[in-house]
Amino acid sequence: MEKSVLLALDDSENSMMAVEEVARTFTQDHKITLFSVIQDTAVICDMYSPELTPYFMSEKNAFCALENKKRELLNQAQEKARKILLDAGFGERNIRSKVETCRKGVARDIIEEAKSGYGVVVLGRRGLSGIKEFFLGSVSNKVVTTVKDVSVFVVG
């Protein structure tokens, strides 16, 4: 199997810690895929329904601009990750970026991507707030307990 690493990124500090750990731990002949999943707010933004609250309708443009801002933050995180890896000696041809719109859920989308031929998945331990994580469960926990036939390396 090719030396391939799926490095799941969001714009959190723990994600950058995971990037730094990959830069220190893996050899420069590994192929690294920087993988980010962005929540899909476009579906909600395209809706028009009388049932939507007047508050949402009045703030719809601001809400819908959040997806663009999140995409911008993820692109910045990916560029920062790329720079860290390049500075550590990884070749440009061994670093690939991939940003996908959420299809099944962030963890499930990472798990699906992991099935496409990676040897290891690396991700930060936590990207959510404590309260959100308590109610939803952490992405890293879901990946660790669900992914099959791929090693998972959790940093943080």
C-alpha positions in Angstrom: 0.0 0.0 0.0 1.2 3.5 -0.9 2.3 5.6 2.1 -0.8 7.8 2.2 -2.0 10.0 5.0 -5.5 11.5 5.3 -5.0 14.7 7.4 -8.5 15.9 8.5 -8.4 19.6 9.0 -10.7 22.3 10.3 -9.6 25.8 11.4 -8.9 24.8 15.0 -5.7 24.9 16.9 -5.8 21.1 17.4 -5.8 20.7 13.6 -2.6 22.7 13.3 -1.1 20.6 16.1 -2.0 17.5 14.0 -0.3 19.1 11.0 2.9 19.8 13.0 2.8 16.2 14.3 2.6 14.8 10.8 5.5 17.1 9.8 7.6 15.7 12.6 6.5 12.1 12.5 6.0 11.0 8.9 8.7 10.7 6.3 8.8 13.1 3.3 7.9 10.3 0.9 4.4 10.0 2.4 1.6 11.4 0.3 -0.5 13.8 2.4 -4.1 14.7 1.7 -5.3 17.8 3.5 -9.0 17.1 3.9 -11.7 19.5 5.1 -15.5 19.2 5.3 -17.6 22.3 5.2 -21.1 22.4 6.5 -23.7 23.0 3.8 -25.7 26.1 4.6 -26.6 26.7 0.9 -29.5 24.3 1.1 -31.1 26.4 3.9 -30.2 29.7 2.1 -31.9 28.7 -1.0 -35.2 27.9 0.8 -38.0 30.3 1.0 -40.9 29.2 3.1 -43.6 31.1 5.1 -42.7 28.8 8.0 -39.3 30.3 8.4 -39.2 32.7 11.2 -39.2 36.4 10.4 -36.0 36.8 12.3 -34.3 34.2 10.0 -35.6 35.9 6.9 -34.3 39.3 8.1 -30.9 37.8 8.9 -30.8 35.4 6.0 -28.0 37.2 4.1 -25.7 37.4 7.1 -26.4 33.7 7.9 -25.7 32.6 4.4 -22.5 34.6 4.2 -21.2 32.3 7.0 -20.6 29.4 4.6 -18.3 31.7 2.5 -16.5 32.8 5.6 -16.1 29.2 6.8 -14.8 28.2 3.4 -12.3 31.0 3.5 -11.1 30.0 7.0 -10.7 26.4 5.8 -8.7 27.5 2.8 -6.5 29.5 5.0 -6.0 26.5 7.4 -5.1 24.3 4.4 -2.6 26.9 3.1 -1.0 27.1 6.6 -0.9 23.3 6.8 0.7 23.2 3.3 3.4 25.7 4.4 4.2 23.7 7.5 4.6 20.5 5.5 6.7 22.2 2.8 8.9 23.8 5.4 9.4 20.3 6.9 10.7 19.1 3.6 7.6 17.4 2.0 7.5 17.9 -1.7 4.7 19.9 -3.4 3.7 16.8 -5.4 3.2 14.8 -2.1 0.7 17.3 -0.7 -2.9 17.4 -2.0 -5.8 19.6 -0.8 -9.4 18.6 -0.8 -12.4 20.6 0.6 -15.8 19.0 0.3 -19.3 20.1 1.2 -20.7 18.0 4.0 -22.8 15.1 2.7 -23.4 12.7 5.6 -21.8 14.5 8.6 -18.2 15.6 9.2 -17.1 12.4 10.9 -18.9 10.1 8.4 -17.5 12.1 5.5 -13.9 11.6 6.9 -14.6 7.9 7.3 -15.9 7.6 3.7 -12.8 9.4 2.5 -10.6 7.1 4.6 -11.9 4.1 2.7 -10.4 5.3 -0.5 -6.9 3.9 0.0 -5.2 5.7 3.0 -2.9 4.0 5.4 -3.6 6.3 8.3 -6.0 9.1 9.3 -4.6 11.9 11.4 -6.9 14.5 13.1 -7.0 16.8 16.1 -8.7 15.6 19.2 -11.1 18.4 19.4 -12.4 21.2 17.2 -15.8 21.9 18.8 -16.7 23.7 22.0 -17.1 21.6 25.1 -20.9 21.9 25.2 -21.4 21.1 21.5 -19.1 18.1 21.9 -21.0 16.8 24.9 -24.3 16.8 23.0 -23.0 15.8 19.6 -19.9 13.7 20.3 -16.6 14.6 18.9 -15.6 14.0 15.3 -12.4 12.3 16.4 -14.3 9.9 18.7 -16.7 9.0 15.9 -13.8 8.4 13.5 -11.8 6.3 16.0 -14.7 4.1 16.9 -16.1 3.7 13.3 -13.2 3.6 10.8 -12.2 0.1 9.7 -8.9 -1.2 8.2 -7.2 2.2 8.6 -5.0 3.3 11.5 -6.2 6.5 13.2 -3.8 8.9 14.9 -5.5 11.5 17.2 -3.4 14.5 18.2 -4.1 16.9 21.0 
